């Protein structure tokens, strides 16, 4: 699942990164005041092996089949499946091989199972220069830039453009023409988002745009200078430069708060160099179709999907069991609780439980984010759904479209690319069922919170649903009906689907990229836990019985959607596909 620090639409950073840029990490003193999280009954995990050999799968959805698949898909050899790496390439190769074995039809590019994303990497040249008048600015300390191509400005006049986003102070085209326009940014999360992703901060006639960064957001400079990946998708936010507020005196003779829009400063020479190269290994969605059995309905599709990527490898190894125990006690939400550092009582409990665990096994250094639950569980569950539907004597009347999206962890890249460049007519997709993190949900897991911050916990029949009635009341009712008539026995938790929920889950996984185009969706998840985006998210900690139960429900929902006479009616307000997402 996309981390909470990311926004909804191909965002470059999340609320968590924004908060870190604005205020830094939560202090240990703040975390000392956190209430202790209830601990699990035993510090020793369930007795599943660290490694397991795969066995042949069958048409039935079984815990054994899911286990066989997940121990392959989340193995250390795939290196955490970060998009654009060899490990993710191996993961998508495995998916395609299984689809070929099952007899599903390729539905990617050029008759293949793959749809390649235009993913590239950028790296800033440390010799890049910014000279204001006769004074040079230090890259990384006084200035930085964000661009997908070099920026070259030769002795252009500097002019003040007011506050970024303030349309009343905006310069005219003539005032900005050929000049370096300097704007200030609001000191807020919205201001950071505007500085990084906002469009048209100055007229297009300007030679360049410089954003003055308040001292409280100094970390933004390093953030934009770090090498990184981006989707070369034609939605370039444009080049922008950043100058720290304490260096702005090199641009203007007077303090910025004394300037009116249009005030002139010195001249600027800028040579900002960035190299852009394709990622070393293809980033690709995996797409396949199970053709429908009814010629009248086969041109319509029920989409079932998950994301195949995770977050790769840590910069350094840590002790696996220390992290396992610490997170379960101090950070029950995993990455969602990254600001918590524990009370003395909690740390004493960590040390006591770790000592007990040490009696059973020795230390194990770990550096691979295996992503067994996020979203290895969803990926292999979708494979099991595909195998189940393909094994039926009478297949669904509608076609079933299976998509494993790449780059979800980076900002919903694969699902955004697929829905913008769908390999079937987009309006022929009658619904999308998204599985992301469906391998946990125990009573000892903190699966999320209510809108007012109360902890949610799982159980044997636990399953979260998000978005099932946000576009189509019929779809939400159908999921409930299938659960009842199929005797699946789930108790659905809709708490995370509440309007205004601060975790914004509706906007944080691939279903959103379908919903924004008016396609009814349901997001199935067993929720969060202490291993979320941690090195401890491994196959040995998955509840395979629970995951099989979820997978059977989704298969039956897909079958019901595939066989019903009409597509689910969209009876709720549609989203703006070019807008932002707010739950």
C-alpha positions in Angstrom: 0.0 0.0 0.0 1.2 3.5 -0.8 2.7 5.1 2.3 0.6 7.7 4.0 3.2 10.4 3.3 2.1 10.3 -0.4 -0.8 12.1 -1.8 -3.3 10.6 -4.2 -2.3 11.5 -7.8 1.2 10.6 -8.8 2.5 12.5 -5.8 6.1 13.1 -5.1 5.8 13.0 -1.3 3.4 12.1 1.5 2.0 13.8 4.5 4.7 12.2 6.6 7.5 13.6 4.4 5.8 17.0 4.4 5.6 16.8 8.2 9.3 15.9 8.4 10.2 18.8 6.1 8.2 21.2 8.2 9.0 20.1 11.7 11.5 17.3 11.7 11.0 13.9 13.4 8.9 13.6 16.5 11.1 13.9 19.4 11.8 11.2 21.9 10.2 13.4 24.6 6.9 13.5 22.6 7.0 9.8 22.0 7.5 9.1 25.7 4.0 10.3 26.3 2.5 7.7 23.9 0.3 5.2 25.6 1.7 1.6 25.5 0.2 -0.5 22.8 -1.3 -3.8 23.9 1.2 -6.6 23.2 0.4 -9.9 21.5 0.0 -13.0 23.7 3.5 -14.4 22.9 6.7 -12.8 21.6 7.5 -15.9 19.6 5.9 -15.8 16.0 3.9 -18.7 14.6 6.0 -21.7 13.7 6.2 -21.2 9.9 9.5 -21.8 8.2 11.7 -19.0 7.0 12.0 -20.8 3.6 9.6 -23.2 1.9 9.7 -25.1 -1.4 6.8 -24.5 -3.7 4.4 -27.3 -4.6 2.0 -27.4 -7.6 -1.2 -25.3 -7.3 -4.7 -26.4 -8.1 -8.0 -24.8 -9.3 -9.2 -24.6 -5.7 -8.1 -21.6 -3.6 -6.2 -23.1 -0.7 -3.8 -21.9 2.0 -1.2 -24.3 0.7 -1.4 -22.9 -2.8 -1.1 -19.3 -1.5 1.8 -20.3 0.7 3.6 -21.9 -2.3 3.2 -18.8 -4.3 4.1 -16.3 -1.6 7.3 -17.9 -0.5 8.4 -17.6 -4.1 7.1 -14.0 -4.7 8.4 -12.6 -1.4 11.7 -14.4 -1.3 15.0 -12.6 -0.6 16.1 -13.3 -4.1 13.7 -10.8 -5.4 15.4 -8.0 -3.4 12.2 -6.3 -2.2 10.7 -5.9 -5.7 11.4 -2.2 -6.0 10.1 -1.1 -9.4 12.9 -0.6 -12.0 15.1 -3.3 -10.4 16.0 -6.8 -11.3 14.0 -8.1 -8.4 10.8 -6.6 -9.7 11.5 -7.8 -13.2 11.8 -11.3 -11.8 8.5 -10.9 -10.0 6.7 -9.9 -13.2 8.3 -12.7 -15.1 7.0 -15.1 -12.5 3.4 -13.7 -12.8 3.5 -13.9 -16.6 4.8 -17.5 -16.6 1.9 -18.5 -14.3 -0.7 -16.8 -16.5 0.7 -18.6 -19.5 0.5 -21.9 -17.7 -3.1 -21.2 -16.7 -4.0 -20.3 -20.3 -5.0 -16.7 -19.8 -4.8 -14.4 -22.8 -2.0 -11.8 -22.9 -3.4 -8.3 -22.8 -0.3 -6.1 -22.5 1.7 -4.4 -25.2 2.3 -6.1 -28.6 0.7 -9.4 -27.7 2.6 -9.8 -24.4 1.6 -10.0 -20.8 3.6 -6.8 -20.1 2.7 -3.1 -20.3 5.9 -1.1 -19.9 5.9 2.1 -18.0 8.1 5.1 -19.1 10.1 5.1 -15.9 13.4 7.0 -15.7 15.9 8.1 -13.1 17.4 11.6 -12.6 20.6 12.6 -11.0 21.8 16.1 -10.3 25.3 17.2 -11.4 27.1 18.5 -8.3 28.9 21.1 -10.5 25.6 22.9 -11.1 25.9 26.7 -10.4 23.7 29.6 -9.4 25.4 33.0 -9.4 23.4 36.1 -8.2 25.2 39.3 -9.1 28.7 38.3 -8.3 27.9 36.0 -5.5 27.7 32.2 -5.9 25.2 30.1 -4.0 26.2 26.8 -2.5 24.3 23.8 -4.0 22.5 21.8 -1.3 23.0 24.5 1.4 21.7 27.6 -0.2 19.9 26.4 -3.4 18.7 23.3 -5.1 16.5 22.5 -8.2 13.9 20.1 -9.4 13.9 19.4 -13.1 13.8 16.7 -15.8 16.1 18.6 -18.2 19.0 21.1 -17.7 18.2 24.8 -16.8 20.3 27.4 -18.4 19.9 31.1 -17.7 22.5 33.7 -18.9 22.5 37.0 -16.9 18.7 37.4 -16.6 17.2 40.1 -14.4 15.6 39.0 -11.1 12.1 40.2 -10.2 9.9 39.5 -7.2 6.6 37.7 -7.9 5.0 37.7 -4.5 3.6 34.7 -2.7 3.3 31.4 -4.6 -0.3 30.7 -5.4 -1.5 34.3 -4.8 -3.3 35.1 -8.0 -3.9 38.7 -7.0 -0.2 39.4 -6.9 0.7 37.5 -10.1 3.0 39.2 -12.5 1.9 39.9 -16.1 3.5 38.1 -19.0 5.4 41.4 -19.8 6.7 41.8 -16.3 8.0 38.3 -16.2 9.3 38.0 -19.7 12.9 36.7 -19.8 13.4 37.2 -16.1 14.0 35.0 -13.1 10.8 35.3 -11.0 11.3 34.8 -7.3 8.2 33.8 -5.2 7.9 33.0 -1.5 6.1 29.9 -0.2 3.5 29.6 2.5 4.8 27.8 5.6 2.4 24.9 5.6 2.0 21.4 4.2 0.0 22.9 1.4 2.8 25.4 0.8 5.4 22.5 0.5 3.1 20.7 -1.9 2.7 23.8 -4.0 6.4 24.4 -4.1 7.1 20.9 -5.2 4.2 20.1 -7.5 2.3 23.4 -8.1 1.9 24.5 -11.7 2.2 27.9 -13.2 3.8 29.6 -10.2 4.9 32.3 -12.6 3.9 33.3 -16.2 5.3 31.0 -18.9 7.3 34.0 -20.3 9.6 33.8 -17.3 13.2 32.5 -17.8 13.0 30.5 -14.5 11.1 30.3 -11.3 12.8 30.5 -7.9 11.0 29.6 -4.7 12.3 31.0 -1.4 12.4 28.3 1.2 11.7 29.2 4.9 14.4 27.9 7.3 11.8 25.5 8.9 11.7 23.6 5.6 15.5 23.4 5.0 15.2 19.6 4.4 13.4 20.3 1.1 16.7 21.1 -0.6 18.2 17.6 0.1 14.8 16.0 -0.8 14.8 17.4 -4.3 18.5 16.8 -4.9 18.4 13.1 -4.1 18.6 10.8 -7.1 15.2 9.4 -7.9 12.8 7.9 -10.3 10.0 9.6 -12.2 7.4 8.7 -14.8 8.1 10.4 -18.1 4.4 10.6 -18.7 4.0 14.1 -20.2 2.8 15.5 -16.9 6.1 17.3 -16.0 5.3 19.9 -13.4 8.1 22.1 -14.9 11.5 23.1 -13.7 11.8 25.1 -10.5 14.7 26.3 -8.3 14.8 26.7 -4.6 16.8 29.3 -2.6 17.0 29.3 1.2 15.5 32.4 2.8 18.8 33.3 4.4 20.4 33.4 1.0 17.7 35.5 -0.6 19.7 38.6 0.3 22.0 37.8 -2.6 19.0 38.3 -5.0 17.6 41.5 -3.6 19.0 44.5 -1.8 16.0 44.8 0.5 14.4 42.1 2.7 11.7 40.1 0.9 9.0 41.3 3.3 9.6 44.9 2.2 9.2 44.1 -1.5 6.1 44.5 -3.6 5.4 42.2 -6.6 7.4 43.6 -9.6 10.3 44.8 -7.5 13.6 44.2 -9.3 16.8 42.7 -7.9 20.2 41.6 -9.2 20.9 39.5 -12.3 21.2 35.7 -12.2 23.3 33.2 -14.1 22.1 29.6 -13.7 23.5 26.3 -15.0 21.5 23.5 -13.4 22.5 20.2 -14.9 20.5 16.9 -14.5 21.1 13.6 -16.3 18.1 11.5 -17.1 18.3 7.8 -18.0 15.9 4.9 -18.3 15.7 2.6 -15.3 18.1 -0.4 -15.7 15.3 -2.9 -15.7 11.9 -2.5 -17.3 9.1 -1.3 -15.1 6.0 -3.1 -16.2 2.4 -3.9 -15.4 1.3 -7.5 -16.0 -2.0 -7.7 -17.8 -4.1 -10.8 -18.8 -7.7 -11.6 -19.7 -9.9 -14.6 -19.1 -12.3 -14.3 -22.0 -16.0 -14.3 -21.2 -18.2 -17.2 -22.1 -21.2 -15.1 -23.4 -20.6 -13.4 -26.8 -23.0 -10.6 -25.8 -21.1 -9.7 -22.6 -17.5 -10.8 -23.4 -16.6 -7.3 -24.5 -17.2 -6.0 -20.9 -14.6 -6.6 -18.2 -14.5 -7.2 -14.5 -11.1 -6.0 -13.4 -9.2 -7.7 -10.5 -5.9 -6.3 -9.4 -3.1 -5.9 -7.0 0.4 -4.2 -7.0 3.5 -6.3 -7.6 6.1 -3.9 -6.3 7.5 -3.1 -2.8 10.2 -0.8 -1.5 13.4 -2.7 -2.0 16.4 -3.0 0.2 17.4 -1.0 3.3 20.7 1.0 3.3 22.0 -1.1 6.2 21.0 -4.4 7.9 19.4 -4.5 11.3 18.6 -7.3 13.7 15.3 -8.8 12.5 14.0 -10.0 15.8 14.8 -6.7 17.6 12.8 -4.9 15.0 10.0 -7.5 15.2 9.5 -7.1 18.9 10.1 -3.4 19.1 7.5 -2.6 16.4 4.9 -5.0 17.8 5.1 -3.2 21.2 6.0 0.4 20.3 4.9 0.8 16.7 1.9 -1.4 16.2 1.1 0.5 12.9 4.6 -0.1 11.5 5.6 2.8 9.2 2.4 4.7 10.3 3.9 5.0 13.8 7.5 5.9 12.7 7.5 8.8 15.2 7.0 6.6 18.3 10.1 5.7 20.3 8.6 4.0 23.3 8.1 4.6 27.0 10.5 3.1 29.6 7.9 0.5 30.3 7.6 -0.4 26.7 11.3 -0.6 26.2 11.6 -2.8 29.3 9.0 -5.1 27.7 10.9 -5.2 24.4 14.1 -6.2 26.2 12.4 -8.9 28.2 10.7 -10.5 25.2 13.8 -10.2 23.0 15.8 -12.1 25.7 13.2 -14.9 25.7 13.3 -15.0 21.9 17.1 -15.2 22.0 16.8 -18.4 23.9 15.1 -19.9 20.9 17.3 -18.5 18.1 20.3 -16.3 17.5 20.5 -12.8 15.8 19.6 -12.5 12.1 20.7 -9.5 10.2 18.1 -8.4 7.7 18.1 -5.7 5.0 15.4 -6.8 2.5 11.8 -5.4 2.6 10.2 -8.6 1.3 6.7 -7.1 1.2 5.0 -10.5 1.9 1.7 -8.7 2.9 2.3 -5.5 1.0 1.5 -6.5 -1.6 2.8 -10.0 -2.1 -0.5 -11.2 -0.5 -2.6 -9.4 -2.9 -0.5 -10.4 -5.9 -0.6 -14.1 -5.2 -4.3 -13.9 -4.2 -5.2 -12.5 -7.6 -3.2 -15.4 -9.2 -5.3 -17.8 -7.2 -8.5 -16.0 -8.3 -7.4 -16.3 -11.9 -6.6 -20.0 -11.5 -10.0 -20.6 -9.8 -12.0 -18.8 -12.5 -10.0 -20.4 -15.3 -10.7 -23.9 -13.8 -14.5 -23.5 -13.9 -16.4 -25.6 -16.4 -18.5 -22.6 -17.3 -16.5 -19.4 -17.1 -18.0 -16.0 -16.2 -20.1 -14.4 -19.0 -18.1 -11.2 -18.9 -14.4 -11.3 -19.5 -12.2 -10.9 -16.4 -9.3 -8.5 -16.7 -6.3 -9.2 -14.3 -3.8 -6.4 -13.8 -0.7 -6.5 -11.5 0.3 -2.8 -11.2 3.9 -1.6 -11.0 5.1 1.4 -9.0 2.1 1.6 -6.6 4.6 2.3 -3.8 6.0 5.3 -5.7 2.7 7.0 -6.2 0.2 4.7 -8.0 2.3 4.9 -11.1 1.2 1.6 -12.8 -2.5 2.0 -12.2 -2.4 5.6 -13.4 -0.5 4.5 -16.5 -2.9 1.6 -17.2 -6.1 3.6 -16.8 -4.6 6.4 -19.0 -3.5 3.8 -21.6 -5.8 1.0 -21.0 -5.3 -2.1 -23.2 -9.1 -2.6 -23.3 -11.6 0.2 -23.8 -11.7 2.0 -20.4 -15.5 2.3 -20.4 -15.9 -1.4 -20.9 -14.5 -2.1 -17.4 -17.7 -2.5 -15.3 -15.9 -2.7 -11.9 -12.5 -3.0 -10.3 -11.7 -5.2 -7.3 -8.4 -4.3 -5.6 -6.5 -6.5 -3.2 -3.7 -4.8 -1.2 -2.5 -6.3 2.1 -4.9 -9.3 2.6 -2.5 -11.6 4.6 -2.9 -10.5 8.2 -5.9 -9.1 10.2 -5.4 -11.0 13.5 -6.9 -9.9 16.8 -3.4 -8.9 17.8 -3.0 -6.6 14.8 -3.8 -2.9 14.9 -5.4 -2.8 11.5 -6.0 1.0 11.5 -8.0 3.6 13.4 -11.4 5.1 13.4 -11.7 8.7 12.1 -11.3 10.0 15.7 -8.2 7.9 16.3 -9.4 4.8 18.2 -7.4 1.7 17.3 -9.1 -1.0 15.2 -8.2 -4.7 15.6 -8.7 -7.7 13.4 -10.1 -11.2 14.1 -10.9 -14.5 12.4 -13.7 -13.0 10.3 -12.2 -9.6 9.8 -12.0 -7.7 6.5 -11.9 -4.0 5.7 -13.8 -2.7 2.7 -13.1 0.7 1.3 -14.9 2.5 -1.5 -17.5 -0.2 -2.2 -20.4 2.3 -2.2 -18.6 5.5 -3.1 -19.6 5.3 -6.8 -22.1 2.5 -7.0 -24.5 1.5 -4.2 -25.2 -1.7 -6.2 -21.6 -2.8 -6.0 -21.5 -2.4 -2.3 -24.7 -4.3 -1.9 -23.5 -7.1 -4.1 -20.3 -7.6 -2.0 -22.5 -7.9 1.1 -24.9 -10.3 -0.7 -22.1 -12.5 -1.9 -20.6 -12.7 1.6 -24.0 -13.8 2.9 -25.2 -16.2 0.2 -21.8 -17.7 -0.2 -21.5 -18.2 3.5 -18.1 -16.6 3.7 -18.8 -15.3 7.1 -16.9 -12.0 7.1 -17.6 -9.1 9.4 -16.8 -6.1 7.2 -15.1 -3.1 8.8 -16.0 0.1 7.1 -14.4 2.4 9.6 -11.4 3.3 7.4 -13.9 4.3 4.6 -15.3 7.2 6.6 -15.5 10.6 4.9 -12.6 12.8 6.1 -10.7 10.0 7.6 -7.1 11.3 8.2 -5.4 8.2 6.8 -7.1 8.8 3.4 -7.0 5.1 2.5 -9.5 5.5 -0.4 -6.8 7.5 -2.2 -3.8 5.3 -1.3 -4.1 2.2 -3.5 -4.6 1.4 -7.1 -8.4 1.3 -7.0 -8.5 5.1 -6.9 -7.0 5.4 -10.4 -10.0 3.4 -11.7 -12.6 5.2 -9.5 -11.5 8.6 -10.8 -12.7 7.6 -14.2 -16.1 6.6 -12.9 -15.4 2.8 -12.6 -17.0 1.4 -9.4 -14.4 -0.1 -7.1 -14.0 -2.1 -3.9 -10.8 -2.2 -2.0 -10.3 -5.4 0.0 -7.7 -5.4 2.8 -7.1 -7.0 6.2 -5.5 -3.7 7.2 -2.3 -2.5 8.8 0.0 -4.1 11.3 3.4 -3.7 13.0 5.2 -5.1 9.9 3.8 -2.5 7.5 6.7 -1.2 5.4 9.2 -3.0 7.7 11.9 -5.6 7.2 9.7 -8.0 9.1 7.0 -8.3 6.5 7.9 -11.9 5.5 6.0 -15.0 4.4 6.5 -16.8 7.7 4.2 -14.2 9.5 1.2 -14.5 7.0 -2.1 -16.0 8.0 -2.7 -18.2 5.0 -6.1 -19.5 6.2 -7.4 -16.0 6.4 -5.9 -15.0 3.1 -7.5 -18.0 1.4 -10.9 -17.0 2.9 -10.5 -13.4 1.5 -9.4 -14.8 -1.9 -12.5 -17.0 -2.2 -14.7 -14.1 -1.4 -13.1 -12.0 -4.1 -13.4 -14.8 -6.6 -17.1 -15.1 -5.9 -17.6 -11.4 -6.1 -15.8 -11.4 -9.5 -18.0 -14.3 -10.7 -21.2 -12.6 -9.6 -20.2 -9.4 -11.4 -19.2 -11.4 -14.4 -22.6 -13.2 -14.6 -25.1 -10.5 -13.6 -27.4 -9.1 -16.4 -26.3 -5.5 -16.0 -23.2 -3.6 -15.0 -23.3 -1.9 -11.6 -25.1 1.4 -11.8 -23.0 4.5 -10.9 -25.5 6.4 -8.8 -23.0 8.5 -6.7 -21.1 11.7 -7.6 -18.2 11.1 -10.0 -14.7 12.3 -9.3 -12.6 14.8 -11.3 -10.0 12.5 -13.1 -7.6 15.5 -13.2 -8.3 16.6 -9.6 -6.8 15.5 -6.3 -8.3 12.9 -4.1 -9.6 13.6 -0.6 -11.6 10.9 1.2 
